[in-house]
């Protein structure tokens, strides 16, 4: 699998792109193992006013992929964005205090196997706004109230990433 080209405008941030998940991480939580395709850490926080743009392509065999925004410390997930190609729906959720919240399901589904896509996740004070191919498809209310604790971006599973851009845009 080719290493993605990255657009990295954040000085002092740490970016890594391992091709395998951390040993035992998913199994310890009772989750299925997923390949970690990209991870970025920005200790100052990436919300609100930040925009994350992921460009890539799903593989022909992919059934889903994930974009997760994680909190420090711990393994809390402020936003779990999960397009599921097998059911043509997008599922969003949060994993806080060792529990998944109520899933929010969106049936607007512009993804197709082996076709390029662009996902932009923009955060304001109240919501994550998600745009796919420059069209807004959903907004997800913040469940994690301490937005400055959202410091990590992870992209998981079977997709080919061509670029990841994380930029401070200010509030719309």
N, C-alpha and C positions, 0 to 999 in steps of 0.2 A: 504494500500500500504506500503511495507516495506521501511524503511529509507535506502538509498544507503550507501554502504561502500565507504569511501572516502580516497584517497591518497592525503595528503595535505602537500607538501614539503615547502611551503612558510611561513617563520616565519613572524609574525606580520600581516598576512592577515586575513580578516574576512570572514567566511563561514557560510551560513545558508541554510536551506532546508525546507522552508514552503511548506505546501501541498495545499495552496489556493493562488490565486493571491491577490495582494493588492486591497482592495475594491475600485471599481470605476475607477481604472487605465486605463483599456482598453476602457471602455465605454466613458471616457472623450475624448479619441482620435478617437472615432468612430470605434474602432476595436472590434472584437469578444473577449470575455473573454477566456483566456487560463490559465490552471493551471501552476503555477510556481513550477517546480520540483527541481531546484537547482539554487543557486546564490552565486557567489564569488566576493569579492571586493579586489582588490590589488591596493592601492593608488599610488604606484610608476609607474603603467602602466604595461601592459602585452604584449607589442609589441615594437619593433621587437626582434627576437631571442628567443621568448617564444614558447613553445609547449603546446597545450591543448589536452588531450586525454580523450575522453568520451567513456566508455564501457556501453552497455545496450542492451535492447531488445524492439522492438516495440510491442504494444499489438495487439491482434487480431482485435480490433475495431478501431485502430488508423488510421486516414487518413493522418496525418502529424505530424511533431514536428519541433521545432526550436532550434537552437543554435545561440545566439546573443552575440556579443561583443559590449558593450556600452561605451560611452564617458562621462566623467565628465567635467563640470557640465551639467545638462540637460538630456534629453531623446534621444539623438542622438545615432544611431546604426551604427557603422562602418562596421560591417559584420552581415548580416541576412542570416543564412544558414538554408534552409527550404526544407527538403526532403518531397515530397508529394506522399504518397503511392497510392492514388487514381488515379494519372495520371502518375506514374512511372517516375518522373523527379525531379531534384533538382533545386531549385530557390535560387539565391543569389541576394542580393540588399543591399543598404544603405539608412538609414533614416537620412538625414542631413538638417539642417535649416528648420525643420518642413515639409519636403517633401521627398517622396520616389524617388529614382533615377530610372534609366532604369534597369529592371530585366535582369539578366543573367541566362539563362536556360541551364541546362546540362542534356542530355538524358541518360548518363551513370548512371545506377540505380541498385546498388547491394543490396538494402534493401528488405527484405521480412518480412511479418507479422509473429510475434512470433519467429523470429530468432535473435540470438545475433549478435551484430555489434560492431565495433570499429571505431570511427571517430577521426582523428588527424588533428588539425588545427595548422599549423606552420606559423609564420610570419617572413618575411625578410623585407628589407627596401622598397620593391616595391609591394609585393604581399602577400596575404594569400594563402598558399598551403594546399589543403584539400586531405587527404588520408582516404580511407575507407577500412577497413580490410587490411591495409598495402599497398594498391594500390592507387597511385595518380590518382584522378578523375577530379580535376579542380584546377585552380588558379584564384584568384580574385584580380584585381588591387586595391590597396588602393585608396579610394576616400576621406577618412579623412586624411589630410596631417599631422596633429599634432598627431603622433602615440603615444606619451607619455600620451595623454588624454584618451586612451583606457584602462579603469580601471576595467571594470565589465564584468563578464561572467554570462549569464542567459541561462537556459535550460527550455523550455516551452512545455507543452501539454502532450499527452498521451504516455509516454514511461517509462519503468522501467530502472532506472540507477543503474548499479552495481558499477561503480567507475568513479571518475573524477580526473585527474592528471594534474597539471599545473607546468611546470618545465622550468627553464632557460636553454637553450641548446646552446646559441651562434648562430652565423649566419653560415649557411651551405656554 
